[in-house]
């Protein structure tokens, strides 16, 4: 998780306690095999009453196309509940074999992959937001709908444009091509 406030983008540890209630909560997910990243503005930390978080995570994992997944998470109770529910939904509705792996308590390196993903997402999001605000010649309020879109878009741009050591972006790792199909209406 990370949080967006008027003062910037913060991880849970960086966020001042008084700003937590007004901050926009963001969940960042990264696939270790393909390097694909997903980010979503979520209504709250943990499982929300409408099931939005569970639905988005299920869709992300299904999009990756792995028949078997191991979800690595930290030992935070809110995240543990989310992962348990996602695993159940994947098994019941998608036929995906899913398990989880917890991190070692008080050892930040065991969850380093996720921490790195959050750091890279923060950089991409800040860059895109600053570019948008420069074009608009003004600030975009955090409660504007474009912020929710920009969160997912920042992760998608990384998937399409950041080239890995194998010479391919993450999107190409999953889909086998760099071209994204056009949506015609």
N, C-alpha and C positions, 0 to 999 in steps of 0.2 A: 504494500500500500504506500501511496504518497498523497500529499495534500496540496491543494492549490488555494492560496489566499491572495489578498490584494498585495501583500508583501513579497510574493514569489511562490516558488515550488519547493516543498519541504518533505523530507522523509519524516516518519513518525517521531524519531528521536530529535529532530531539529525543530519541530513545530512547537511554538510556545503554547502552554496548556490553555490559556485563555482564548486562543484562536481556533481551537479544534472544532468547536460547535459551528462556527461560521465557514469553515473550510470545505472545499469541494473534495470529496474522497475519490481517489483513482486507484484502480487495481491494475497492476502490470504483470503480464505473464510472458514467459519466454520458453520456447522449445529448445532443449539442449541439442537435439539431433539435427534440426534444420536451421537453427538460429532465428526462427520466426518469432516476432514479438507482437503481442496484443495488449491494448490498453483500453480501459473503459471507465468512464465516470460512473460511479456506483452510488446508490442512494445512501448507503451506510456501510460501515465496516461489518463484515460477517454476512449472514444470510438475511436478506430483506424479505418483507411479507409477500411481495409480488413475485418472488423467485427470479428477479432479473439477473442477479449475479450468477446463479446456477445455470440459467438458460444461456447466457453469453459464454461462460466457460465451456459448457457442453458443445456449443456451436464452434468455438475455436478449436477444440480438440478434434471434433469430427472433421472439420475443414482440413486439418493436418493429415488425416487419412491413416494414422497409425492404428493397427489392430490391437496393439498392446501398449499401454502407457504406465509409467511410474511417475506420480506427481510428487515432487519434492516440495516441502513446505517447512516453515518454521513451526515452533511449538505453541504459537499463539492460539488460544481457545477459539476465537472468532474465525480464524483461517482454518483451523482443524475441522470445524463444523461445516464450512463451505466445501472443503475437499471431500469429506465423508459423503455429503449429499451429491456432489458431482460424480463421484465414483459409483454411487448407487444408480443415478440416472443413466450413466454411460452403460452400465451392465444391463439394466432393465430395458432401455429403449434402443440402444445403438449396437449392442453386442460387442462392445469394446471391453477387453480385459484391462481393468484398471486397478492399481494399487497405489499406496502412498509410502513415502519415506520421510520421516521426521529428521530434523537437524539436531546436532548435538547441542545441548543447552550451553549457553555462554561461550560458544565457539562460532564467531561470525563467518569463518571461512567455510563452514559446511553449507552455508546458504549464499556463498559468494556469487554464484551464477545469477541468482535473483537480484542481489544487491547491485551487481554490474548492469543488469537489464534496467533497473530503476534509474541508475545514474545516466545511462545512455539515452533513455527515454526523456529524462528531464532536460538534457541538452537539446534534443531534437524539438521538444515541445516549446522550450524557450525561444529557440531560433525561429520557428514558424510563427509563434505569437508576436515576437518583435517585428518580424517582416510584415505581418498582417496589420499591426498597429501603425507601422510606418506608412503603409499604403493608405490606410484610413485616416492618417494624421490625427489619431486620437486613441484613447484607451478603450479596450473592450472589457465590459464588466463581466465578472466571473459567472453571473447568473444568466448570461446570454447563451442562447442555444448553439451558437457557433463554437463556443468553448468545448461543449460536449463532443461535437463533431471533430474539432481540432485535436482532441485527445486521441481518438481512434486513428485519425489521419496521420498523426505524428508517428505512431507505430507502423502504420502501413507504408509510409514513405521510407522508413528504415528497411522494411522488408523488400521494397522494390529497388532501392538505390545503393545500399551499403554492400559493397563487394567483399566477400570473405576470402580466406586464403586459397580456396579452391577456384577462385575467379568467378564465382556465381553469387548473386544476391540470394537471400533466404527464400524469396518467392519462387525463384527458379528451382531451388532445392525441392520444394514441395510440388510444384506444378509442372516442372520440366521445361518451362518457357519463361521468357522475361516479359512477354506481352500479356497485358491484362485485357480480357474481353470487354468490348464496348457495350454499354447498356443503352439500348434504343427504346424509346417509348412511343 
